[in-house]
């Protein structure tokens, strides 16, 4: 089963909205704290199959997923002063007929993220349960 990344802008080059200041450099996004602000991405309605958002994060903050009506679906829980890249996996089921909002909330200065992967839970589970590591997909997958 082929893994397909449903995240709208894996390099954070477009589709960003929200009130927090942010910078993008070499595929990493740093979101700066500015009160109760955030940056977000909108994902079109993906269907009703269970999904997994996998994203690498460090520093301080929280990654949250809502439906397009702002109904809460999942979050990483707030983390503080994480100096090494840590993979955060959020598993959730989308609301019927609604898109997704993926919001990045910084805390204690800033939140830095990279390598977002939004995919069907079935392909995520197959890959983690013995498939190729998450950084292999499409053209980067090694030949047997």
C-alpha positions as CSV (number, residue, x, y, z in Angstrom):
1,X,0.0,0.0,0.0
2,X,1.5,3.4,-1.0
3,X,1.8,6.1,1.6
4,X,0.4,9.4,0.5
5,X,1.0,12.6,2.4
6,X,-2.2,14.6,2.7
7,X,-0.6,17.5,4.4
8,X,-1.1,20.5,2.0
9,X,2.4,22.0,2.2
10,X,5.0,19.7,3.7
11,X,7.7,22.3,3.2
12,X,5.6,25.0,4.8
13,X,5.8,27.1,1.6
14,X,2.1,28.1,1.3
15,X,-1.3,27.9,2.8
16,X,-0.2,29.2,6.2
17,X,-2.7,31.4,8.1
18,X,-3.1,32.7,11.7
19,X,-1.8,35.5,13.8
20,X,1.6,34.2,15.1
21,X,4.8,35.4,13.5
22,X,6.7,32.6,11.9
23,X,9.8,31.9,9.7
24,X,10.5,29.0,7.3
25,X,14.0,27.9,6.6
26,X,15.1,24.7,4.9
27,X,11.8,22.9,5.5
28,X,11.6,23.9,9.2
29,X,9.0,26.3,10.6
30,X,9.6,28.3,13.7
31,X,6.5,29.8,15.2
32,X,7.0,32.7,17.7
33,X,5.0,33.3,20.8
34,X,2.8,36.3,20.6
35,X,0.0,36.0,23.3
36,X,-2.6,33.4,22.4
37,X,-1.6,33.2,18.7
38,X,-1.0,30.3,16.3
39,X,-0.4,29.4,12.7
40,X,-2.6,26.9,10.9
41,X,-3.1,24.9,7.7
42,X,-6.4,23.8,6.2
43,X,-6.8,20.4,4.7
44,X,-9.8,19.6,2.5
45,X,-12.3,17.0,3.7
46,X,-10.3,13.7,3.7
47,X,-13.2,11.3,4.2
48,X,-14.1,9.3,7.3
49,X,-11.1,7.0,7.5
50,X,-8.9,7.2,10.6
51,X,-5.8,9.4,10.0
52,X,-2.4,9.9,11.6
53,X,-0.5,13.2,11.7
54,X,3.1,12.6,12.3
55,X,5.3,15.7,12.8
56,X,8.7,16.4,14.3
57,X,8.8,19.1,16.9
58,X,11.1,20.8,19.4
59,X,11.2,23.8,21.8
60,X,7.8,24.5,23.4
61,X,4.2,24.4,22.3
62,X,1.3,22.2,21.2
63,X,0.1,20.8,17.9
64,X,-3.7,20.5,17.6
65,X,-6.1,19.2,15.1
66,X,-9.7,20.5,14.7
67,X,-12.4,20.0,12.1
68,X,-13.3,23.0,9.9
69,X,-15.9,24.0,12.5
70,X,-13.2,24.1,15.2
71,X,-14.4,20.8,16.9
72,X,-11.3,19.4,18.7
73,X,-10.0,16.1,17.3
74,X,-6.5,15.6,18.7
75,X,-3.4,17.3,20.2
76,X,0.1,16.5,21.3
77,X,-0.3,18.0,24.8
78,X,1.8,21.0,25.6
79,X,5.5,20.3,25.9
80,X,8.3,22.7,27.1
81,X,12.0,23.2,26.4
82,X,12.5,20.1,24.3
83,X,15.9,20.5,22.7
84,X,16.0,17.5,20.4
85,X,13.7,16.7,17.5
86,X,10.8,14.5,18.8
87,X,8.2,12.7,16.6
88,X,4.7,13.5,17.7
89,X,1.9,11.2,16.4
90,X,-1.7,12.2,16.5
91,X,-4.4,9.6,15.6
92,X,-7.9,10.8,15.0
93,X,-11.1,10.3,12.9
94,X,-12.2,13.3,10.8
95,X,-15.8,14.7,11.2
96,X,-18.2,13.8,8.4
97,X,-18.0,16.3,5.5
98,X,-15.6,18.7,7.2
99,X,-12.0,19.6,6.4
100,X,-9.2,19.8,8.9
101,X,-7.4,22.6,10.6
102,X,-3.9,21.8,11.9
103,X,-2.8,24.5,14.3
104,X,0.6,25.1,15.8
105,X,0.6,26.9,19.2
106,X,4.0,28.1,20.5
107,X,4.8,28.4,24.2
108,X,7.8,29.8,26.1
109,X,9.3,31.7,23.1
110,X,8.8,29.4,20.1
111,X,7.8,26.1,18.6
112,X,9.8,24.6,15.8
113,X,8.4,21.8,13.5
114,X,9.4,19.9,10.4
115,X,8.5,16.9,8.3
116,X,4.7,16.8,8.6
117,X,3.1,13.6,7.3
118,X,-0.7,13.3,7.3
119,X,-1.9,9.9,6.1
120,X,-4.4,7.1,6.4
121,X,-3.9,5.2,9.7
122,X,-3.9,2.0,7.7
123,X,-0.9,3.0,5.6
124,X,0.9,4.4,8.7
125,X,0.3,1.2,10.6
126,X,1.5,-1.0,7.7
127,X,4.7,1.1,7.4
128,X,5.5,1.2,11.1
129,X,4.7,-2.5,11.5
130,X,7.6,-3.6,9.2
131,X,7.4,-1.3,6.2
132,X,9.9,1.3,5.1
133,X,10.7,4.2,7.6
134,X,8.5,7.3,7.2
135,X,11.2,9.2,5.4
136,X,11.0,6.8,2.4
137,X,8.1,7.6,0.1
138,X,7.4,7.9,-3.6
139,X,10.7,8.7,-5.4
140,X,12.8,8.2,-2.3
141,X,11.8,4.6,-1.7
142,X,14.8,2.2,-2.2
143,X,14.6,-0.4,-4.9
144,X,14.5,-4.0,-3.7
